[in-house]
Amino acid sequence: MLKLQSSIGSSLQLSCACLGVAKSPTLPSNGNAGNCRQNGTSTTTFIQRFRSYDSDKNNKDELPDLEPDGNSSANVAVNKNEKDKMGFAYLGATVPLKIAELNRYLTDTSKKILTSSFTRTAKTPEKSAKESTSVSDPDSFETAVTQMNQSIVSFYDTSCATNKESLHLVQPNVNDLLDEANEESSISKAIGPLFPNVSTSEAKKRRAEKRRAEKISRLSLELRTKALVRSLKSAHSMMSKITRLEELCEHLIAHPECVWDASSEKAIPCLTNLTHSPDKLLRGLAHQALSLLGYCRPLKSPGIRVLSIDGGGTRALVTIEFLKALERHTNRKIYELFDYVCGVSTGALLAAMTCLYKLPLERCEELYKECSVQMFTRNKVVGTTKLVWNHGFYDSASWECILKKEIGERLFVEFARDGDVPKMSAVSTLISAPRMTNHMFRTYNPPPGVTSQYPGSCKYRIWEVIRASSAAPGYFESCTLGDEVHEDGGLLTNNPTALAIHESRLLWPNENFHCVVSLGTGRFESMSEGQTTKVSLKRRISTIVDSATDTEAVHHTLQDLLPARSYFRFNPYLSEEFYLDEIRPDKMAQMQLDAQMYTRRNSYKLTAAADRLTQKRRPTQAVGDVLKSFLDKV
C-alpha cells in the first residue's frame, strides 16, 4: 500500500512539474503525513491555502513601498517573502484541480484494469490457487481498496462536494460485478474513488429487467387465475356465473400458460357441473372453458376416431364425394363420427364447414363452387403484375372478404361451446420462425403438463385461420397474424394425418386409435413412356412442387405403424391433371365423376370404415369412465 501511495505521489510530482506547478515545500512525506494526523498536528491543507488566497492578496496590497535607496538585504527579503506567498496561493488554487484530473485518469484506468481482470478470470477458470484466491475473495479486495482510498483522500484532504458528508467512499462490490442481475450501485459525490463500481452493460441490464418483469408478471397471472376460479366457485346467480365464466375464458385465451394454475384450483369439477345447467349460454361457456383447460369428455367409441383432410384447392370436390359416401354408409353426420378432425388449406375450410358449422354436404358443395368461381377469376395481366409485386396472382383482399362473409368472424375456440363438435385443428406453415415449421390452429389448449411438438394458438378468428392455412405461394400473399407470417400448410405437410395422431395422443394419452380416416384430393400420374436427358425448367419446378406436396409417403409410413383394420386412406387416381385453381364446370364435373367411380370400386373399404366408426364403447370402458369422472370431482 505504501508503495502504491509513493508511486502516486511521484506521479503527482511529475504531473505538477509538467503543468508548471511547484510542489509545496511544506508537504510532508507519506509516512510523516500519517504521523501528523495521528498526533493531531496536521499541516496546512490545500483547502485552507485556497481560502487564504484572498487574505494573502490583501496583505500584498498593504506592503509598504521601499525607498530606492533602502537596505538592499531587506528589499530582497521582502521580495522573496512575496514570491513565497504568491507561490503558495497559486499552488493552493491549482493543485486541487490537477488532483481531480489525475484522479479521473486513475479512475478510468482502474475501470479498464478491473474489467479486463474479471474477463480473464471468467474465460480461464483454471488459474493457480493464489490467483483464484485473490480474485474470488471480495472482502480482502474491498478492504484493501477502501484503506487505499481513505489514505489518499485524507492525505490530499480536498473535495469538490458541497458538504463534508459526501466525502464518504462507495466501496466496490466484486459480487455485483459478477452478478448480471444486480443493479448499478450509487456513485459517490467526491472526486471519484480510485476504484468505483464497474456498471454492467445495457444488454445485461435489459435482460435482468426482463427476467424480473417476467417473474412479477408470472406471479400476478397466477394470482389472477386463481382469483377468477375462486370467484366462479363462489358465484350463485346465473348472471354472475356467466360473467365470471366469460372473464375466465378471455384470461385463458390470452394466457394459455395459466392452464396449470386453473387446474390446480379444481376448476374442472366445477365446470363439468356447469355443463348440465339448463341455460344454453352457461353450458356453452363451460364447454369452452373446459376445452381451454385441455379437458376431453369421455369417448363414445372403443378408441379415438380421427379424420384427416389433405389440401388441394378446388380438388376438394373429390373429398366431398368421400364424405357423402361415409354419411350414406353410417347414416350419421360427419361431426358425429369423429373425435378429432385436422385439415390443411382447403381441407381446413371443408372441415370447418362440415364439423364446426354442421352444414349439409350439398350446401358445402354449392358454397365451394361459388367461392371458387369468385376467387379464381382474374385478368391474367393484372394477376401477373400482382404476382411480381405481391407474390400472389389472385387478390388476397378479395379472398379475405369472401371468408369474412361466408365463414364469419367468430373466434376459433368459440366453436368448442357446442359439446357435440369434435376437437379440430388447422395446419399452416410458419415461415417467420428461424426454421420453417408447422403451426397448429386449435379449438382447444393442450392439457396441463403436456407440450406439443408444434407451436399453435386458439386466439384467432375462424376466417384468419382459414386464410393462414390456405395462403398458397404464388396464388395468394402470405398471411401476417401478429408477429407471425404464415403460408399454406401444404408446403411442409399436405397430408396432416401424422399431425392429427400426435395431437390426439396428447388429448387422450390412455386411449388406443380405433379408426383413422385419411382423405386425399386425388392424384395424377402421367402415362408417357420413355425418358429424356433434357428436362425443361417448367418440368423441374413442377417436380419440386410435387415432391414438396407429396401425400403418399406419410400414407405408406402410417400403414405400417397403425394397427390392422384401423387405418383407411382414400385418394383416387384422376383421369387428368387438375390444377388447384380449376373452375371450369366440365372439369369440376370430371373430378366428381372420378371420385364417384373410386368409391364404387372401394365400397368394401368404405363399409369397413363405417363399421369401425359406428362401434359403441364397451361396458367395461364405460364403467371406467364413470369411476374416473367421480375421482376427478373428488
C-alpha positions as CSV (number, residue, x, y, z in Angstrom):
1,M,0.0,0.0,0.0
2,L,2.8,2.4,0.9
3,K,4.5,1.6,-2.5
4,L,1.3,2.5,-4.3
5,Q,1.0,5.8,-2.4
6,S,4.6,6.6,-3.1
7,S,4.1,5.9,-6.8
8,I,1.0,8.1,-6.8
9,G,3.0,10.8,-5.0
10,S,5.8,10.6,-7.6
11,S,3.2,10.7,-10.4
12,L,1.8,13.8,-8.8
13,Q,5.2,15.5,-8.7
14,L,5.7,14.6,-12.4
15,S,2.3,15.9,-13.4
16,C,2.8,19.1,-11.4
17,A,6.2,19.6,-13.0
18,C,4.8,19.1,-16.5
19,L,2.0,21.6,-15.8
20,G,4.3,24.2,-14.3
21,V,3.1,23.9,-10.7
22,A,5.7,23.9,-8.0
23,K,5.4,21.3,-5.3
24,S,4.9,22.8,-1.9
25,P,8.0,22.6,0.3
26,T,5.8,22.1,3.4
27,L,4.2,18.9,2.1
28,P,5.2,16.0,4.3
29,S,6.1,12.6,3.1
30,N,3.6,9.7,3.2
31,G,4.8,8.5,6.5
32,N,5.0,11.9,8.1
33,A,1.5,12.7,6.9
34,G,0.2,9.7,8.7
35,N,2.2,10.6,11.9
36,C,1.0,14.2,11.9
37,R,-2.6,13.1,11.6
38,Q,-2.2,10.6,14.4
39,N,-0.6,13.3,16.7
40,G,-3.3,15.8,15.9
41,T,-0.8,18.3,14.3
42,S,-1.9,18.2,10.7
43,T,-0.1,20.6,8.4
44,T,-1.9,23.3,6.4
45,T,-4.2,21.7,3.8
46,F,-4.7,22.8,0.3
47,I,-8.3,24.0,1.0
48,Q,-7.0,26.3,3.8
49,R,-4.4,27.7,1.5
50,F,-7.0,28.2,-1.2
51,R,-9.3,30.0,1.3
52,S,-6.4,32.1,2.5
53,Y,-5.6,33.3,-1.1
54,D,-7.7,36.5,-0.8
55,S,-6.1,37.4,2.5
56,D,-2.7,36.9,1.0
57,K,-3.6,39.1,-1.8
58,N,-4.8,41.9,0.5
59,N,-1.6,41.6,2.5
60,K,0.3,42.0,-0.7
61,D,-1.5,45.3,-1.4
62,E,-0.8,46.6,2.1
63,L,3.0,46.1,1.8
64,P,4.9,49.4,2.4
65,D,6.8,50.9,-0.5
66,L,10.5,50.7,-0.1
67,E,12.7,53.6,-0.8
68,P,15.0,53.2,-3.7
69,D,17.9,53.8,-1.6
70,G,16.8,51.4,1.2
71,N,18.5,48.5,2.6
72,S,19.2,46.0,-0.2
73,S,19.0,42.9,2.0
74,A,15.7,43.9,3.5
75,N,14.3,44.6,0.0
76,V,15.4,41.1,-1.2
77,A,13.8,39.5,1.9
78,V,10.5,41.3,1.2
79,N,10.5,40.3,-2.4
80,K,11.3,36.7,-1.5
81,N,8.5,36.6,1.1
82,E,6.0,38.0,-1.5
83,K,7.1,35.4,-4.0
84,D,6.6,32.6,-1.5
85,K,3.2,33.8,-0.6
86,M,2.2,34.1,-4.2
87,G,3.6,30.6,-4.9
88,F,1.6,29.1,-2.0
89,A,-1.6,30.8,-3.0
90,Y,-1.2,29.7,-6.7
91,L,-0.4,26.2,-5.5
92,G,-3.4,26.1,-3.2
93,A,-5.7,27.2,-6.1
94,T,-4.3,25.0,-8.8
95,V,-3.3,21.7,-7.2
96,P,-6.9,20.6,-6.3
97,L,-7.9,20.9,-10.0
98,K,-4.8,18.9,-11.1
99,I,-5.6,16.3,-8.4
100,A,-9.1,16.0,-9.8
101,E,-7.8,15.5,-13.3
102,L,-5.3,12.9,-12.1
103,N,-7.9,11.1,-10.0
104,R,-10.2,10.9,-13.0
105,Y,-7.5,9.5,-15.2
106,L,-6.6,6.9,-12.5
107,T,-10.4,6.1,-12.1
108,D,-10.8,5.4,-15.9
109,T,-7.6,3.3,-15.9
110,S,-8.7,1.3,-12.9
111,K,-12.0,0.5,-14.5
112,K,-10.3,-0.9,-17.6
113,I,-7.9,-2.9,-15.5
114,L,-10.6,-4.3,-13.2
115,T,-12.9,-5.2,-16.1
116,S,-10.1,-6.9,-18.0
117,S,-9.1,-8.9,-14.9
118,F,-12.7,-10.2,-14.4
119,T,-12.9,-11.0,-18.1
120,R,-9.7,-13.1,-18.0
121,T,-11.0,-14.8,-14.8
122,A,-14.2,-15.7,-16.5
123,K,-12.5,-17.1,-19.6
124,T,-9.8,-19.0,-17.8
125,P,-11.3,-20.6,-14.7
126,E,-8.4,-22.9,-14.2
127,K,-6.0,-20.5,-12.6
128,S,-3.5,-21.1,-10.0
129,A,-4.6,-21.3,-6.4
130,K,-3.1,-17.9,-5.5
131,E,-4.7,-16.0,-8.4
132,S,-8.1,-17.6,-7.8
133,T,-8.0,-16.7,-4.1
134,S,-7.1,-13.1,-4.8
135,V,-9.9,-12.6,-7.3
136,S,-12.6,-14.7,-5.5
137,D,-12.0,-13.1,-2.1
138,P,-14.1,-9.9,-2.3
139,D,-13.7,-9.0,1.4
140,S,-9.9,-8.7,1.3
141,F,-10.0,-6.9,-2.0
142,E,-12.7,-4.4,-0.8
143,T,-10.8,-3.8,2.4
144,A,-7.5,-3.0,0.6
145,V,-9.2,-0.7,-1.8
146,T,-11.1,1.1,1.0
147,Q,-7.9,1.7,3.0
148,M,-6.1,2.9,0.0
149,N,-8.9,5.4,-0.9
150,Q,-9.1,6.7,2.7
151,S,-5.3,7.2,2.9
152,I,-5.2,9.1,-0.4
153,V,-8.2,11.3,0.2
154,S,-7.2,12.0,3.8
155,F,-3.7,13.0,2.6
156,Y,-4.9,15.5,0.0
157,D,-8.0,16.5,2.0
158,T,-9.7,18.1,-0.9
159,S,-13.2,17.6,-2.4
160,C,-15.5,19.3,-4.9
161,A,-18.6,18.3,-2.9
162,T,-20.7,21.0,-1.3
163,N,-20.9,19.3,2.1
164,K,-18.4,17.2,4.0
165,E,-20.8,14.3,4.5
166,S,-20.4,13.5,0.8
167,L,-16.7,12.6,1.3
168,H,-17.6,9.0,2.1
169,L,-16.5,6.4,-0.4
170,V,-18.6,3.8,-2.2
171,Q,-16.9,0.5,-1.6
172,P,-16.7,-1.6,-4.7
173,N,-18.6,-4.8,-4.5
174,V,-17.0,-7.6,-6.5
175,N,-20.1,-9.8,-6.3
176,D,-22.2,-7.2,-8.0
177,L,-19.7,-7.2,-10.9
178,L,-20.0,-10.9,-11.3
179,D,-23.9,-11.0,-10.9
180,E,-25.7,-9.9,-14.1
181,A,-28.9,-9.2,-12.4
182,N,-27.6,-6.6,-9.8
183,E,-28.3,-3.0,-10.5
184,E,-25.6,-0.4,-10.7
185,S,-24.5,0.9,-7.3
186,S,-24.7,4.6,-6.4
187,I,-21.6,6.7,-7.1
188,S,-20.0,9.0,-4.5
189,K,-20.1,12.7,-5.0
190,A,-16.4,13.0,-4.0
191,I,-13.7,13.4,-6.6
192,G,-14.3,9.9,-7.5
193,P,-13.0,6.9,-5.7
194,L,-9.9,5.3,-7.2
195,F,-11.7,2.0,-7.9
196,P,-15.5,2.7,-8.3
197,N,-18.1,0.0,-9.2
198,V,-17.9,-1.1,-12.8
199,S,-21.5,-0.8,-14.1
200,T,-23.0,-3.7,-16.1
201,S,-23.7,-3.3,-19.8
202,E,-27.0,-2.2,-21.1
203,A,-27.8,-5.6,-22.6
204,K,-27.3,-7.3,-19.2
205,K,-29.5,-4.6,-17.5
206,R,-32.2,-5.2,-20.0
207,R,-32.0,-9.0,-19.5
208,A,-32.2,-8.6,-15.8
209,E,-35.1,-6.2,-16.0
210,K,-36.9,-8.6,-18.4
211,R,-36.4,-11.6,-16.1
212,R,-37.6,-9.5,-13.1
213,A,-40.7,-8.4,-15.1
214,E,-41.4,-11.9,-16.1
215,K,-41.3,-13.1,-12.6
216,I,-43.6,-10.4,-11.4
217,S,-45.9,-10.9,-14.4
218,R,-46.0,-14.7,-13.8
219,L,-46.9,-14.2,-10.2
220,S,-49.6,-11.7,-11.0
221,L,-51.0,-14.1,-13.7
222,E,-51.1,-16.9,-11.2
223,L,-52.9,-14.9,-8.6
224,R,-55.3,-13.6,-11.2
225,T,-56.1,-17.1,-12.5
226,K,-56.7,-18.4,-9.0
227,A,-58.9,-15.4,-8.1
228,L,-61.1,-16.0,-11.2
229,V,-61.6,-19.7,-10.4
230,R,-62.5,-18.9,-6.8
231,S,-64.9,-16.2,-7.8
232,L,-66.6,-18.6,-10.2
233,K,-67.0,-21.2,-7.4
234,S,-68.5,-18.6,-5.1
235,A,-71.0,-17.3,-7.7
236,H,-74.6,-18.0,-7.0
237,S,-76.8,-16.2,-9.6
238,M,-76.9,-17.3,-13.2
239,M,-75.8,-13.9,-14.5
240,S,-72.8,-13.8,-12.2
241,K,-71.7,-17.2,-13.3
242,I,-71.9,-16.2,-16.9
243,T,-69.9,-13.0,-16.3
244,R,-67.2,-14.8,-14.4
245,L,-67.0,-17.6,-16.9
246,E,-66.5,-15.1,-19.7
247,E,-63.7,-13.5,-17.8
248,L,-62.1,-16.8,-17.2
249,C,-62.3,-17.8,-20.9
250,E,-60.8,-14.5,-22.0
251,H,-58.0,-14.9,-19.5
252,L,-57.1,-18.4,-20.6
253,I,-57.2,-17.4,-24.3
254,A,-54.8,-14.6,-23.7
255,H,-52.6,-16.6,-21.3
256,P,-52.7,-20.3,-22.1
257,E,-49.7,-20.8,-19.7
258,C,-52.2,-20.4,-16.8
259,V,-53.9,-23.7,-17.6
260,W,-52.0,-25.4,-14.9
261,D,-52.9,-22.8,-12.3
262,A,-56.6,-23.1,-13.1
263,S,-56.5,-26.9,-12.9
264,S,-54.7,-26.8,-9.6
265,E,-57.6,-24.8,-8.2
266,K,-60.0,-27.7,-9.1
267,A,-61.7,-25.7,-11.9
268,I,-62.5,-28.8,-14.0
269,P,-65.1,-30.4,-11.5
270,C,-66.8,-27.0,-11.1
271,L,-67.0,-26.6,-14.9
272,T,-68.3,-30.1,-15.6
273,N,-71.1,-29.4,-13.2
274,L,-72.0,-26.3,-15.1
275,T,-72.2,-28.2,-18.4
276,H,-75.5,-29.7,-17.1
277,S,-77.0,-26.2,-16.5
278,P,-80.4,-25.5,-18.1
279,D,-79.1,-22.2,-19.5
280,K,-77.7,-22.7,-23.0
281,L,-75.2,-19.8,-22.8
282,L,-73.8,-21.0,-19.5
283,R,-73.4,-24.6,-20.8
284,G,-71.6,-23.3,-23.9
285,L,-69.2,-21.2,-21.8
286,A,-68.5,-24.1,-19.5
287,H,-67.6,-26.3,-22.5
288,Q,-65.4,-23.6,-23.9
289,A,-63.6,-23.2,-20.6
290,L,-63.1,-27.0,-20.4
291,S,-61.6,-27.0,-23.9
292,L,-59.2,-24.2,-22.9
293,L,-58.1,-26.3,-19.9
294,G,-57.4,-29.3,-22.2
295,Y,-60.2,-31.3,-20.8
296,C,-61.7,-34.0,-23.1
297,R,-65.1,-35.6,-22.5
298,P,-65.2,-39.5,-22.4
299,L,-65.1,-41.1,-25.8
300,K,-68.2,-42.7,-27.3
301,S,-66.3,-45.3,-29.2
302,P,-63.8,-48.0,-28.1
303,G,-61.0,-45.7,-29.1
304,I,-60.0,-42.5,-30.8
305,R,-61.6,-41.7,-34.2
306,V,-59.5,-39.3,-36.4
307,L,-60.4,-37.6,-39.6
308,S,-57.6,-36.0,-41.7
309,I,-58.2,-34.0,-44.9
310,D,-55.5,-33.1,-47.4
311,G,-55.1,-29.8,-49.2
312,G,-55.6,-29.4,-52.9
313,G,-57.6,-26.2,-53.9
314,T,-60.7,-26.9,-55.9
315,R,-60.0,-30.6,-55.9
316,A,-61.7,-30.6,-52.5
317,L,-64.8,-31.6,-54.5
318,V,-63.2,-35.1,-54.6
319,T,-63.1,-35.1,-50.8
320,I,-66.8,-34.1,-50.6
321,E,-67.7,-37.2,-52.5
322,F,-65.9,-39.4,-50.0
323,L,-67.7,-37.6,-47.1
324,K,-71.1,-38.2,-48.8
325,A,-70.3,-41.9,-49.1
326,L,-69.4,-42.1,-45.4
327,E,-72.7,-40.5,-44.4
328,R,-74.6,-42.9,-46.6
329,H,-72.9,-46.0,-45.1
330,T,-73.2,-44.8,-41.5
331,N,-76.5,-42.8,-41.6
332,R,-74.8,-40.2,-39.4
333,K,-73.4,-36.7,-39.9
334,I,-69.7,-36.3,-40.2
335,Y,-69.3,-34.4,-36.9
336,E,-70.9,-37.3,-35.1
337,L,-68.4,-39.9,-36.5
338,F,-65.1,-38.4,-35.3
339,D,-63.4,-37.2,-32.1
340,Y,-60.6,-35.3,-33.7
341,V,-60.5,-33.5,-37.2
342,C,-57.5,-31.9,-38.8
343,G,-57.3,-30.2,-42.2
344,V,-54.7,-28.4,-44.3
345,S,-55.6,-25.5,-46.7
346,T,-58.8,-26.4,-48.5
347,G,-59.1,-29.3,-46.1
348,A,-59.3,-26.9,-43.2
349,L,-62.1,-25.0,-44.9
350,L,-64.1,-28.1,-45.6
351,A,-63.6,-29.4,-42.0
352,A,-64.8,-26.1,-40.6
353,M,-68.0,-26.2,-42.8
354,T,-68.9,-29.8,-42.0
355,C,-67.8,-30.2,-38.4
356,L,-68.0,-26.7,-36.9
357,Y,-70.9,-25.2,-38.7
358,K,-72.5,-28.6,-39.3
359,L,-73.6,-27.7,-42.9
360,P,-75.0,-30.4,-45.1
361,L,-72.5,-31.6,-47.7
362,E,-74.8,-30.5,-50.6
363,R,-74.6,-26.9,-49.2
364,C,-70.9,-27.2,-48.8
365,E,-70.6,-28.2,-52.4
366,E,-72.6,-25.2,-53.6
367,L,-70.6,-22.8,-51.5
368,Y,-67.4,-24.3,-52.7
369,K,-68.2,-23.9,-56.3
370,E,-69.5,-20.3,-55.8
371,C,-66.5,-19.2,-53.8
372,S,-64.0,-20.8,-56.2
373,V,-65.5,-19.0,-59.2
374,Q,-65.4,-15.7,-57.4
375,M,-61.9,-16.2,-56.1
376,F,-60.1,-17.8,-59.1
377,T,-61.5,-15.4,-61.8
378,R,-58.9,-12.8,-62.7
379,N,-57.3,-11.0,-65.6
380,K,-54.0,-12.5,-66.5
381,V,-52.2,-9.2,-66.9
382,V,-53.4,-7.9,-63.5
383,G,-52.6,-11.3,-61.9
384,T,-49.1,-11.4,-63.4
385,T,-48.4,-7.9,-62.1
386,K,-49.7,-8.8,-58.6
387,L,-47.5,-11.9,-58.7
388,V,-44.4,-9.9,-59.3
389,W,-45.1,-7.2,-56.8
390,N,-47.0,-9.1,-54.0
391,H,-46.1,-12.7,-54.8
392,G,-49.8,-13.6,-55.3
393,F,-51.6,-14.0,-58.6
394,Y,-55.0,-13.6,-57.1
395,D,-56.4,-10.8,-54.9
396,S,-55.8,-11.7,-51.3
397,A,-58.1,-8.9,-50.1
398,S,-61.0,-10.3,-52.1
399,W,-60.3,-13.7,-50.6
400,E,-60.4,-12.3,-47.1
401,C,-63.7,-10.6,-47.8
402,I,-65.2,-13.8,-49.0
403,L,-64.1,-15.6,-45.9
404,K,-65.4,-13.0,-43.6
405,K,-68.8,-13.1,-45.3
406,E,-69.2,-16.8,-45.7
407,I,-67.2,-18.2,-42.8
408,G,-67.7,-15.4,-40.2
409,E,-65.5,-13.7,-37.6
410,R,-66.1,-15.9,-34.6
411,L,-63.1,-16.9,-32.5
412,F,-61.9,-20.4,-33.5
413,V,-62.1,-21.6,-29.9
414,E,-65.7,-20.4,-29.5
415,F,-66.9,-23.4,-31.6
416,A,-66.0,-25.5,-28.5
417,R,-69.1,-24.2,-26.9
418,D,-71.0,-26.8,-28.8
419,G,-70.4,-30.0,-26.9
420,D,-71.2,-32.2,-29.9
421,V,-68.5,-30.9,-32.2
422,P,-65.1,-32.7,-32.3
423,K,-61.8,-31.2,-31.5
424,M,-60.4,-29.6,-34.6
425,S,-57.1,-28.1,-35.8
426,A,-55.9,-26.4,-39.0
427,V,-52.3,-26.5,-40.1
428,S,-50.3,-23.7,-41.6
429,T,-46.6,-23.2,-42.3
430,L,-44.8,-20.7,-40.1
431,I,-42.1,-19.0,-42.2
432,S,-41.2,-16.2,-39.8
433,A,-39.5,-18.7,-37.4
434,P,-35.8,-19.3,-37.6
435,R,-36.7,-22.7,-39.1
436,M,-39.8,-23.3,-41.1
437,T,-42.3,-25.4,-39.1
438,N,-45.9,-26.4,-38.9
439,H,-48.3,-24.2,-36.9
440,M,-51.4,-25.7,-35.3
441,F,-54.6,-23.5,-35.0
442,R,-56.6,-25.3,-32.3
443,T,-60.1,-25.1,-30.8
444,Y,-58.5,-26.3,-27.5
445,N,-55.4,-26.0,-25.4
446,P,-53.2,-29.0,-24.6
447,P,-53.8,-30.5,-21.2
448,P,-51.7,-29.2,-18.2
449,G,-48.2,-30.5,-18.2
450,V,-48.3,-31.6,-21.9
451,T,-46.3,-29.9,-24.6
452,S,-47.0,-30.3,-28.3
453,Q,-44.2,-30.7,-30.8
454,Y,-45.7,-27.9,-32.9
455,P,-46.5,-24.3,-31.9
456,G,-50.1,-23.2,-32.0
457,S,-52.8,-21.0,-30.7
458,C,-56.5,-20.7,-30.3
459,K,-56.9,-17.0,-30.1
460,Y,-57.5,-16.2,-33.7
461,R,-60.8,-15.9,-35.6
462,I,-62.1,-18.6,-38.0
463,W,-61.5,-16.6,-41.1
464,E,-57.9,-15.8,-40.1
465,V,-57.3,-19.5,-39.5
466,I,-58.5,-20.5,-43.0
467,R,-56.7,-17.6,-44.6
468,A,-53.4,-18.5,-43.0
469,S,-53.8,-22.2,-43.8
470,S,-54.6,-21.6,-47.4
471,A,-52.0,-18.9,-48.3
472,A,-50.5,-20.9,-51.2
473,P,-47.3,-19.3,-52.5
474,G,-47.9,-17.9,-56.0
475,Y,-51.6,-17.9,-55.5
476,F,-52.1,-15.6,-52.5
477,E,-49.9,-13.3,-50.4
478,S,-48.5,-14.5,-47.1
479,C,-50.8,-14.1,-44.1
480,T,-49.5,-12.0,-41.2
481,L,-51.0,-12.6,-37.8
482,G,-49.4,-10.5,-35.0
483,D,-45.6,-11.1,-35.3
484,E,-46.0,-14.4,-37.3
485,V,-46.1,-14.9,-41.0
486,H,-48.0,-17.9,-42.3
487,E,-48.2,-19.7,-45.6
488,D,-50.1,-22.7,-46.9
489,G,-49.7,-25.7,-44.6
490,G,-49.1,-27.9,-47.7
491,L,-45.6,-26.5,-48.0
492,L,-44.4,-28.9,-45.3
493,T,-47.3,-31.2,-44.6
494,N,-50.0,-31.6,-47.2
495,N,-51.2,-34.8,-45.6
496,P,-51.8,-33.9,-41.9
497,T,-52.6,-37.4,-40.6
498,A,-49.4,-37.8,-38.6
499,L,-50.0,-34.4,-37.0
500,A,-53.6,-35.4,-36.1
501,I,-52.4,-38.6,-34.5
502,H,-49.8,-36.6,-32.5
503,E,-52.3,-34.1,-31.2
504,S,-54.9,-36.8,-30.4
505,R,-52.3,-38.7,-28.4
506,L,-51.8,-35.6,-26.3
507,L,-55.5,-35.2,-25.6
508,W,-56.2,-38.9,-24.9
509,P,-52.9,-40.4,-23.7
510,N,-54.5,-43.6,-22.4
511,E,-56.7,-44.5,-25.3
512,N,-55.9,-46.5,-28.5
513,F,-56.6,-45.4,-32.0
514,H,-59.8,-47.1,-33.1
515,C,-60.3,-45.7,-36.6
516,V,-58.1,-43.2,-38.6
517,V,-59.6,-42.0,-41.9
518,S,-57.3,-40.0,-44.3
519,L,-58.9,-38.3,-47.3
520,G,-56.9,-37.1,-50.2
521,T,-57.8,-34.7,-53.1
522,G,-56.8,-37.0,-55.9
523,R,-53.5,-37.7,-57.7
524,F,-52.4,-38.0,-61.3
525,E,-49.5,-39.9,-62.9
526,S,-48.6,-39.3,-66.4
527,M,-48.5,-42.4,-68.6
528,S,-46.0,-41.0,-71.1
529,E,-43.3,-43.6,-71.9
530,G,-39.6,-43.0,-72.5
531,Q,-37.2,-40.8,-70.7
532,T,-35.1,-37.9,-71.9
533,T,-31.8,-36.4,-70.6
534,K,-33.1,-32.9,-71.1
535,V,-35.6,-31.5,-68.6
536,S,-37.3,-28.1,-69.0
537,L,-37.4,-25.5,-66.3
538,K,-41.2,-25.9,-66.1
539,R,-40.8,-29.6,-65.6
540,R,-38.2,-29.1,-62.9
541,I,-40.4,-26.7,-60.9
542,S,-43.3,-29.0,-61.2
543,T,-41.3,-31.9,-59.9
544,I,-40.1,-29.9,-56.9
545,V,-43.7,-28.8,-56.1
546,D,-45.0,-32.4,-56.4
547,S,-42.3,-33.7,-54.1
548,A,-42.9,-31.0,-51.5
549,T,-46.7,-31.7,-51.5
550,D,-46.4,-35.4,-51.6
551,T,-49.0,-37.1,-49.5
552,E,-48.4,-40.8,-50.2
553,A,-45.1,-41.0,-48.2
554,V,-47.0,-40.3,-45.0
555,H,-49.6,-42.9,-46.0
556,H,-47.1,-45.7,-46.5
557,T,-45.5,-45.0,-43.2
558,L,-48.7,-44.9,-41.2
559,Q,-50.0,-48.1,-43.0
560,D,-47.1,-50.0,-41.4
561,L,-47.3,-48.4,-38.0
562,L,-51.0,-48.3,-37.2
563,P,-53.0,-51.5,-36.1
564,A,-54.7,-53.5,-38.8
565,R,-58.2,-52.5,-39.8
566,S,-57.9,-49.2,-38.1
567,Y,-56.4,-47.1,-40.9
568,F,-58.2,-46.1,-44.1
569,R,-56.8,-43.9,-46.9
570,F,-58.9,-42.7,-49.8
571,N,-57.1,-40.9,-52.5
572,P,-58.2,-41.8,-56.1
573,Y,-56.3,-41.6,-59.4
574,L,-57.7,-38.8,-61.6
575,S,-58.3,-39.1,-65.3
576,E,-56.3,-36.0,-66.0
577,E,-54.2,-33.4,-64.1
578,F,-56.4,-30.8,-62.4
579,Y,-54.8,-27.6,-61.1
580,L,-55.6,-26.0,-57.7
581,D,-57.5,-23.1,-59.3
582,E,-59.6,-25.2,-61.8
583,I,-63.0,-23.6,-62.1
584,R,-64.3,-24.8,-65.5
585,P,-67.6,-26.6,-64.9
586,D,-66.8,-29.5,-67.1
587,K,-63.5,-30.1,-65.3
588,M,-65.2,-29.9,-61.9
589,A,-67.8,-32.4,-63.1
590,Q,-65.0,-34.7,-64.2
591,M,-63.3,-34.5,-60.8
592,Q,-66.6,-35.6,-59.1
593,L,-67.1,-38.4,-61.6
594,D,-63.6,-39.8,-60.9
595,A,-64.3,-39.7,-57.2
596,Q,-67.6,-41.5,-57.5
597,M,-66.1,-44.3,-59.6
598,Y,-63.4,-44.7,-57.0
599,T,-65.9,-45.0,-54.1
600,R,-67.9,-47.7,-56.1
601,R,-64.7,-49.7,-56.7
602,N,-63.7,-49.4,-53.0
603,S,-67.1,-49.8,-51.4
604,Y,-65.8,-52.7,-49.2
605,K,-63.3,-50.3,-47.7
606,L,-66.0,-47.7,-47.0
607,T,-68.1,-50.4,-45.4
608,A,-65.2,-51.5,-43.1
609,A,-64.5,-47.9,-42.1
610,A,-68.2,-47.3,-41.4
611,D,-68.4,-50.3,-39.2
612,R,-65.4,-49.1,-37.1
613,L,-66.8,-45.6,-36.8
614,T,-70.2,-46.7,-35.5
615,Q,-69.0,-49.1,-32.9
616,K,-70.0,-48.2,-29.3
617,R,-67.9,-48.2,-26.3
618,R,-67.5,-51.4,-24.4
619,P,-69.3,-51.7,-21.0
620,T,-66.0,-52.1,-19.1
621,Q,-64.7,-48.9,-20.6
622,A,-68.0,-47.1,-19.8
623,V,-67.6,-48.1,-16.1
624,G,-64.0,-46.9,-16.1
625,D,-65.1,-43.6,-17.4
626,V,-67.7,-43.2,-14.7
627,L,-65.1,-44.0,-12.0
628,K,-62.6,-41.6,-13.5
629,S,-65.1,-38.7,-13.6
630,F,-66.1,-39.5,-10.0
631,L,-62.5,-39.4,-8.8
632,D,-61.9,-36.1,-10.7
633,K,-64.8,-34.5,-8.8
634,V,-63.4,-35.7,-5.5
